[in-house]
Amino acid sequence: MFENINSLPADPILGLNSVFNQDRHPDKINLTVGVYQDSNGATPIFSAVKKAERSLLSEQESKAYLHQSGSAKFVKHIPSLLLGDDLVQQLDARLETVMTPGGSGALHLGAKLVSMSSRSARIWVSDPTWGNHYPLLQSSGLHVETYSYYDAELKGVNFARMMESLSQIPEGDAVLLHGCCHNPTGADLTKPQCDELIELMSKRNLLPFIDIAYQGFGKGLEEDAYLTRLAARTLPEVIIASSCSKSFGVYRERVGAISIITENEKQTAAAQTHVFSAARCSYSMPPYHGGGTIGRLLDDENLKLEWQTELEKIRCEMIETRSELSKGLNAAQNKVDFSFLNNSSGMFCYLGISREQVLKLRSEYGIYLLENGRINVAGISKKNLPVMIDRMSRVIGLT
Ligand SMILES: Cc1ncc(COP(=O)(O)O)c(C=O)c1O
């Protein structure tokens, strides 16, 4: 059966990570994969997560199959985190949340739901977007198109062009929006821009499919949910794919959620049956451990507070790293003003360098970033920052 099978090319991000692991360069730096690292280059477990995990393990009495919607505590608390208590109460049975294996699982199920519900089965993603959006959405049966977003000249969002682009797309189509901390650019919309965007989506009857994978990494837990809450409060239908991987540091446990909002209780209940059916056709029901742990954490006010404090520390650290990188690069040369780095939000930003320069950083100095110039800011530590500044300055010919 398999005599004619050919290997597929490696995943652009995961493949690069493997090459990095084999690189023998003494000062090598990995800025590729979106995983938080502290100043020692470690990805520690949040202490609040560890405590919730211990309590779950000591009290767990069964390994019987879980309900398809996942841990009861998880699906009770995640909507409040995303939308706030008042809005959750207001939406009532118009909103349903289902636990998924990671944000990727949520994106997959959401895409399946759109694909079977929409006449066009088309979704529009920002240019650029997270590389894995394409295969994830396409393999769920959606046709993927792009709308204008980032402007390399402006080193930020070209909002006028984005709105122009969105006003051209056919009514009724789905639009993928990054809830916060846009991946890969780190360039987010301002609040007034979010307001204008949602107004346009309402006028043109566009379905927002919000991917929120970095809540708490940008401006704070509440602020990062601005777009998501605005859409949920204002529009009749919204799909939210959320990930707990980064915000709770539970990457390998695979925890996320899909939240569906429709015009009424009946439609939401029907949509949920399709989400369950799509899950049944692949993994049946979500794994318990990660979601069960987060459900416990969010159910305990003290643990929740401890987690929020830990998350806030990480957020502030990333802001500081960005600022140090920008200051360091500006001090090392005076040809390019790197202050723009401070405008990006979350784990990622674009360095604004060419593909050739990216490849040179990799081959000559063992510094790995994506070919589009995206770096994971958390990959820079106090220790490797001077190396990073020196090598960057050399490669872009500024010293
Ligand atoms: C924008 C975006 N959405 C979704 C995900 C999926 O996250 P998960 O690891 O929870 O599947 C990621 C992960 O990198 C991401 O960057």
The ligand as an SDF file (V2000), in Angstrom:
LIG
                    3D

 16 16  0  0  0  0  0  0  0  0999 V2000
   -2.7770   32.3980   16.3560 C   0  0  0  0  0  0  0  0  0  0  0  0
   -2.8090   31.0140   16.9230 C   0  0  0  0  0  0  0  0  0  0  0  0
   -3.9630   30.3590   16.9880 N   0  0  0  0  0  0  0  0  0  0  0  0
   -4.0500   29.1260   17.4800 C   0  0  0  0  0  0  0  0  0  0  0  0
   -2.9450   28.4710   17.9510 C   0  0  0  0  0  0  0  0  0  0  0  0
   -3.1060   27.0560   18.4350 C   0  0  0  0  0  0  0  0  0  0  0  0
   -2.6950   26.8160   19.6900 O   0  0  0  0  0  0  0  0  0  0  0  0
   -2.7320   25.3720   20.3470 P   0  0  0  0  0  0  0  0  0  0  0  0
   -1.3300   25.0250   20.6470 O   0  0  0  0  0  0  0  0  0  0  0  0
   -3.5530   25.5620   21.5730 O   0  0  0  0  0  0  0  0  0  0  0  0
   -3.3600   24.4320   19.3970 O   0  0  0  0  0  0  0  0  0  0  0  0
   -1.6950   29.1050   17.9050 C   0  0  0  0  0  0  0  0  0  0  0  0
   -0.4860   28.4380   18.3680 C   0  0  0  0  0  0  0  0  0  0  0  0
    0.6250   28.7850   18.1220 O   0  0  0  0  0  0  0  0  0  0  0  0
   -1.6390   30.4190   17.3870 C   0  0  0  0  0  0  0  0  0  0  0  0
   -0.4830   31.0900   17.3180 O   0  0  0  0  0  0  0  0  0  0  0  0
  1  2  1  0
  2  3  1  0
  2 15  2  0
  3  4  2  0
  4  5  1  0
  5  6  1  0
  5 12  2  0
  6  7  1  0
  7  8  1  0
  8  9  2  0
  8 10  1  0
  8 11  1  0
 12 13  1  0
 12 15  1  0
 13 14  2  0
 15 16  1  0
M  END
$$$$
